[in-house]
Amino acid sequence: MNCYKDKNKWLKVLAHVVLIFSLSATKFANAYTGVTILMSSQTPANTQFVDNFKVNLAYSKNNGLKVNVVVMQESDKFEVAENSELVIALGVKALEAASMLKHTTPVLGIYTPLPVFNQILAISKRELGNFSAIVLDQPFWRQLTLIKTVLPEAKKVGVLLGSASSQYLDLLRDEADQLGLTLIDENVNNDTELIPNLKKLLESSEAMLAIPDRSIYSRETAESILLTSYRHQKPMFGYSQSYVKAGALASVYSSTKQIAKQAAEIAIKSQTASNQLPSPQIPKYFSVAVNLQVARSLNIAIADEDAIYKKMLTLENSEIVENEEKKH
């Protein structure tokens, strides 16, 4: 099973658009000594991120990084010490604000989808090396591996594509092919096409994969999409924990705690390594969510979340070993 041999293709997608605007990376003049966490509002998730980020910094006792928190609702203007602070922007609004800082200020975005990050990078004329992100998107190979793990006999996977997601069709097909899956797609150009095109997919697919696209998946459409899938007795694999709670069979997701851990690792490594942020990153750590009630209703025998997660890691690690052996 060659599901992971082309994992770099996903990483290339992360950099493909941004490299158009940045042919060389800009290094920071000096190592930074502090971190400013910028947020548009003090939500529970943002507060949890800050707490977990500080905990992970404490594990590495020698980094000496001091953390400052700025809430945009409470402060119209904010300043950072140039070349001595890393700015971590939580959410799109915060990243947009951070992108307007001096271009020598390192900025790491969190909770921002890849297409949005690319747009902000282009508009701000920032450069890779001092402007990066842990993108919100889970890689397609991870989502498709979940389907293959839960439904090993499945061959046909349906996916609805809208204005934001249609650009990924070729990548989706390639990733599915690596897993021995056939991808069946339908485009949704307007609201009236949503349910009719979904029904077409459900008639020819064994499972549905939902990928982030606001023109298709929203609070307004979630119930009708999930109910239609349920009536056709076809499982829906979501892209978030909340979508599983709403009625999807399963999903991979990264928790706030996991993202904070990855962000702390980047902050510490970039502080002392080459004083340069890495290129945009996919979520490194992830979990699996399963809706057992949906599984019972669809008569699907499914393992528990921990067992599925371990099976996915085994598939990934075995592929890495296989690829290393091929190099020698």
C-alpha positions as CSV (number, residue, x, y, z in Angstrom):
1,M,0.0,0.0,0.0
2,N,1.7,3.2,-1.2
3,C,-0.5,5.6,0.6
4,Y,2.4,7.7,2.0
5,K,5.1,7.5,-0.6
6,D,3.9,10.8,-2.1
7,K,3.2,12.6,1.2
8,N,5.5,15.4,0.0
9,K,2.9,16.2,-2.7
10,W,0.7,17.6,0.0
11,L,3.6,19.7,1.3
12,K,4.2,20.9,-2.2
13,V,0.6,22.0,-2.3
14,L,1.3,24.0,0.9
15,A,4.2,25.8,-0.8
16,H,3.0,25.9,-4.5
17,V,1.1,29.1,-4.3
18,V,3.2,30.9,-1.8
19,L,6.4,30.3,-3.7
20,I,5.0,32.3,-6.5
21,F,5.3,35.3,-4.2
22,S,8.5,34.4,-2.4
23,L,11.5,33.1,-4.3
24,S,13.8,33.5,-1.3
25,A,13.4,33.4,2.4
26,T,14.3,36.3,4.7
27,K,16.2,35.5,7.8
28,F,15.7,37.4,11.1
29,A,18.5,39.7,12.2
30,N,18.6,38.3,15.7
31,A,17.2,35.5,17.7
32,Y,13.9,36.5,19.3
33,T,13.6,36.3,23.1
34,G,9.8,36.7,23.4
35,V,6.5,35.6,21.9
36,T,3.4,37.7,21.4
37,I,0.2,35.7,21.0
38,L,-2.3,37.8,19.1
39,M,-6.0,37.0,19.1
40,S,-9.1,38.7,17.9
41,S,-11.1,37.7,21.0
42,Q,-10.5,35.8,24.1
43,T,-12.4,32.6,23.3
44,P,-12.1,29.4,25.4
45,A,-10.1,27.8,22.5
46,N,-7.7,30.7,22.4
47,T,-7.2,30.7,26.1
48,Q,-6.6,27.0,26.0
49,F,-4.0,27.5,23.3
50,V,-2.1,30.1,25.4
51,D,-2.1,27.8,28.5
52,N,-0.9,24.8,26.6
53,F,1.7,26.8,24.7
54,K,3.2,28.0,27.9
55,V,3.2,24.5,29.3
56,N,5.1,23.2,26.3
57,L,7.6,26.1,26.5
58,A,8.2,25.1,30.2
59,Y,9.2,21.6,29.1
60,S,12.2,23.1,27.3
61,K,13.8,25.0,30.2
62,N,16.6,26.7,28.4
63,N,14.6,28.6,25.7
64,G,14.1,31.7,27.9
65,L,11.0,32.8,25.9
66,K,8.6,35.2,27.5
67,V,5.0,35.1,26.5
68,N,2.8,38.2,26.0
69,V,-0.9,38.0,25.1
70,V,-2.7,40.8,23.1
71,V,-6.4,40.7,22.5
72,M,-7.4,42.9,19.5
73,Q,-10.8,43.8,21.0
74,E,-9.1,45.3,23.9
75,S,-6.3,47.0,22.0
76,D,-6.7,48.8,18.7
77,K,-2.9,49.0,18.3
78,F,-0.2,46.7,19.3
79,E,3.6,46.8,19.0
80,V,6.3,44.2,19.1
81,A,10.0,44.6,19.6
82,E,11.4,44.3,16.1
83,N,13.7,41.3,15.6
84,S,13.2,40.2,19.2
85,E,9.7,38.8,19.2
86,L,7.8,36.1,17.4
87,V,4.1,36.9,16.8
88,I,1.7,33.9,16.9
89,A,-1.6,35.0,15.3
90,L,-4.7,32.9,16.3
91,G,-7.2,33.0,13.6
92,V,-7.6,34.8,10.3
93,K,-8.3,38.3,11.7
94,A,-5.3,38.2,13.9
95,L,-3.1,36.9,11.0
96,E,-4.3,39.8,8.8
97,A,-3.3,42.3,11.5
98,A,0.0,40.6,12.1
99,S,0.8,40.6,8.4
100,M,0.9,44.5,8.5
101,L,3.8,44.5,11.0
102,K,7.3,45.3,9.8
103,H,8.4,42.5,7.4
104,T,11.3,41.6,9.5
105,T,8.9,40.5,12.3
106,P,8.4,36.7,12.3
107,V,4.8,35.7,12.2
108,L,3.3,32.2,12.7
109,G,-0.4,31.8,11.9
110,I,-2.7,29.3,13.7
111,Y,-6.3,28.3,12.8
112,T,-6.0,29.6,9.2
113,P,-7.0,27.5,6.1
114,L,-4.2,27.2,3.5
115,P,-6.0,29.2,0.7
116,V,-6.6,32.0,3.2
117,F,-3.0,32.0,4.3
118,N,-1.9,32.2,0.6
119,Q,-4.2,35.2,0.1
120,I,-2.8,37.1,3.1
121,L,0.8,36.3,2.1
122,A,0.2,37.7,-1.4
123,I,-1.6,40.9,-0.3
124,S,0.9,41.6,2.5
125,K,3.9,40.9,0.2
126,R,5.5,39.0,3.1
127,E,8.1,36.4,2.4
128,L,8.4,32.8,3.5
129,G,11.0,32.5,6.2
130,N,9.5,35.1,8.5
131,F,5.8,34.4,7.7
132,S,4.4,30.9,8.1
133,A,1.5,28.9,9.6
134,I,0.3,25.7,11.0
135,V,-2.6,25.4,8.5
136,L,-6.1,24.3,9.6
137,D,-6.3,21.8,6.8
138,Q,-5.8,18.1,7.5
139,P,-3.9,16.5,4.6
140,F,-6.1,14.5,2.2
141,W,-3.9,11.4,2.6
142,R,-4.7,11.3,6.3
143,Q,-8.4,11.7,5.7
144,L,-8.5,9.0,3.0
145,T,-6.4,6.7,5.2
146,L,-9.0,7.0,7.9
147,I,-11.7,5.8,5.4
148,K,-9.5,2.9,4.3
149,T,-8.8,1.9,7.9
150,V,-12.5,2.1,9.0
151,L,-13.9,0.6,5.7
152,P,-11.1,-1.7,4.3
153,E,-13.4,-3.2,1.7
154,A,-14.5,0.2,0.3
155,K,-13.4,1.1,-3.2
156,K,-15.4,4.2,-4.2
157,V,-15.3,7.5,-2.3
158,G,-17.5,10.4,-3.2
159,V,-16.5,14.1,-2.7
160,L,-18.4,17.3,-3.4
161,L,-16.3,20.1,-4.7
162,G,-17.0,23.8,-4.7
163,S,-15.3,27.0,-5.7
164,A,-12.6,26.7,-3.0
165,S,-12.0,23.0,-3.2
166,S,-12.2,22.2,-6.9
167,Q,-8.5,23.2,-7.3
168,Y,-7.5,20.1,-5.3
169,L,-9.3,17.5,-7.5
170,D,-6.1,16.2,-9.1
171,L,-4.4,15.8,-5.8
172,L,-7.4,14.1,-4.3
173,R,-7.5,11.6,-7.1
174,D,-3.8,10.9,-6.8
175,E,-4.0,10.4,-3.1
176,A,-7.1,8.1,-3.4
177,D,-5.3,6.1,-6.1
178,Q,-2.4,5.5,-3.8
179,L,-4.8,3.8,-1.4
180,G,-6.5,1.7,-4.0
181,L,-9.6,4.0,-3.9
182,T,-11.6,5.5,-6.8
183,L,-12.6,9.1,-6.3
184,I,-16.0,10.1,-7.6
185,D,-16.6,13.8,-7.7
186,E,-19.5,16.3,-8.3
187,N,-19.1,20.0,-8.6
188,V,-21.6,22.3,-6.7
189,N,-21.9,25.7,-8.4
190,N,-24.8,27.0,-6.5
191,D,-27.2,26.1,-3.6
192,T,-29.8,24.5,-5.8
193,E,-27.2,21.9,-7.0
194,L,-26.1,20.8,-3.5
195,I,-28.6,18.1,-2.6
196,P,-29.2,16.7,-6.2
197,N,-25.5,16.3,-6.8
198,L,-25.0,14.8,-3.3
199,K,-27.7,12.2,-4.2
200,K,-25.8,11.4,-7.4
201,L,-22.7,10.7,-5.4
202,L,-24.4,8.7,-2.8
203,E,-25.9,6.4,-5.5
204,S,-22.4,5.6,-6.9
205,S,-20.2,5.8,-3.8
206,E,-19.6,3.6,-0.7
207,A,-18.5,6.5,1.5
208,M,-18.5,10.3,1.4
209,L,-15.5,12.5,2.3
210,A,-16.3,16.1,3.4
211,I,-13.5,18.6,2.8
212,P,-13.6,22.2,4.0
213,D,-15.4,24.5,1.5
214,R,-17.7,27.2,2.8
215,S,-19.8,27.1,-0.4
216,I,-20.8,23.5,0.5
217,Y,-20.3,22.8,4.2
218,S,-21.7,25.3,6.6
219,R,-24.0,25.4,9.6
220,E,-26.9,26.0,7.3
221,T,-26.3,22.9,5.1
222,A,-24.8,20.4,7.6
223,E,-28.1,18.9,8.8
224,S,-29.5,18.4,5.2
225,I,-26.2,16.9,4.0
226,L,-25.9,14.5,6.9
227,L,-29.6,13.5,6.8
228,T,-29.4,12.8,3.0
229,S,-26.3,10.6,3.5
230,Y,-28.0,8.7,6.4
231,R,-31.1,8.1,4.3
232,H,-28.9,6.5,1.6
233,Q,-27.2,4.5,4.3
234,K,-23.8,5.8,3.3
235,P,-21.2,7.0,5.9
236,M,-20.0,10.5,5.8
237,F,-16.4,11.2,6.9
238,G,-16.0,14.7,8.3
239,Y,-13.1,17.1,8.7
240,S,-13.7,18.1,12.3
241,Q,-14.7,16.7,15.7
242,S,-17.9,18.8,15.6
243,Y,-19.0,17.3,12.3
244,V,-18.7,13.9,13.9
245,K,-20.9,15.0,16.8
246,A,-23.4,16.3,14.3
247,G,-23.7,12.9,12.5
248,A,-20.6,12.1,10.5
249,L,-19.2,8.6,11.1
250,A,-15.6,9.6,11.8
251,S,-12.9,12.2,11.2
252,V,-9.3,13.1,11.9
253,Y,-8.7,16.4,13.7
254,S,-6.1,18.2,15.7
255,S,-7.0,19.5,19.1
256,T,-6.0,22.9,20.5
257,K,-3.5,21.1,22.8
258,Q,-1.9,19.3,19.9
259,I,-1.6,22.5,17.8
260,A,-0.2,24.4,20.8
261,K,2.5,21.7,21.2
262,Q,3.5,22.0,17.5
263,A,3.6,25.8,17.7
264,A,5.9,25.6,20.8
265,E,8.2,23.2,19.0
266,I,8.5,25.6,16.1
267,A,9.0,28.6,18.4
268,I,11.8,26.9,20.2
269,K,13.5,25.4,17.2
270,S,13.3,28.6,15.1
271,Q,14.7,30.7,18.0
272,T,18.0,28.8,18.1
273,A,18.3,27.1,14.7
274,S,18.6,29.3,11.6
275,N,16.4,32.1,13.0
276,Q,14.0,31.2,10.3
277,L,10.4,29.9,10.4
278,P,9.7,26.7,8.5
279,S,7.5,26.7,5.4
280,P,3.7,26.3,6.2
281,Q,3.1,23.1,8.1
282,I,0.2,20.6,8.2
283,P,-1.0,19.6,11.7
284,K,1.7,17.2,13.0
285,Y,-0.3,15.7,15.8
286,F,-3.9,14.4,15.3
287,S,-6.7,12.4,16.9
288,V,-9.6,10.3,15.6
289,A,-13.2,10.9,16.4
290,V,-15.9,8.3,15.9
291,N,-19.7,8.5,16.3
292,L,-20.7,5.0,17.6
293,Q,-24.4,5.7,17.3
294,V,-24.1,6.4,13.6
295,A,-22.0,3.3,13.2
296,R,-24.7,1.2,14.8
297,S,-27.4,2.8,12.7
298,L,-25.5,2.1,9.5
299,N,-24.6,-1.4,10.8
300,I,-20.9,-0.7,10.5
301,A,-18.6,-2.6,12.8
302,I,-16.0,-0.1,13.9
303,A,-13.0,-0.2,16.2
304,D,-12.5,2.3,19.0
305,E,-10.8,5.7,18.3
306,D,-7.5,4.6,19.9
307,A,-7.3,1.4,17.8
308,I,-8.0,3.3,14.6
309,Y,-5.4,5.9,15.4
310,K,-2.8,3.3,16.1
311,K,-3.6,1.5,12.9
312,M,-3.2,4.7,10.9
313,L,0.2,5.4,12.6
314,T,1.3,1.8,11.7
315,L,0.4,2.4,8.1
316,E,2.4,5.7,8.0
317,N,5.4,4.3,9.8
318,S,5.6,1.2,7.7
319,E,5.5,3.3,4.6
320,I,8.3,5.5,5.8
321,V,10.5,2.5,6.5
322,E,9.7,1.0,3.0
323,N,10.7,4.3,1.3
324,E,14.0,4.5,3.3
325,E,14.8,0.9,2.2
326,K,14.2,1.8,-1.4
327,K,16.8,4.7,-1.2
328,H,19.6,2.2,-0.3
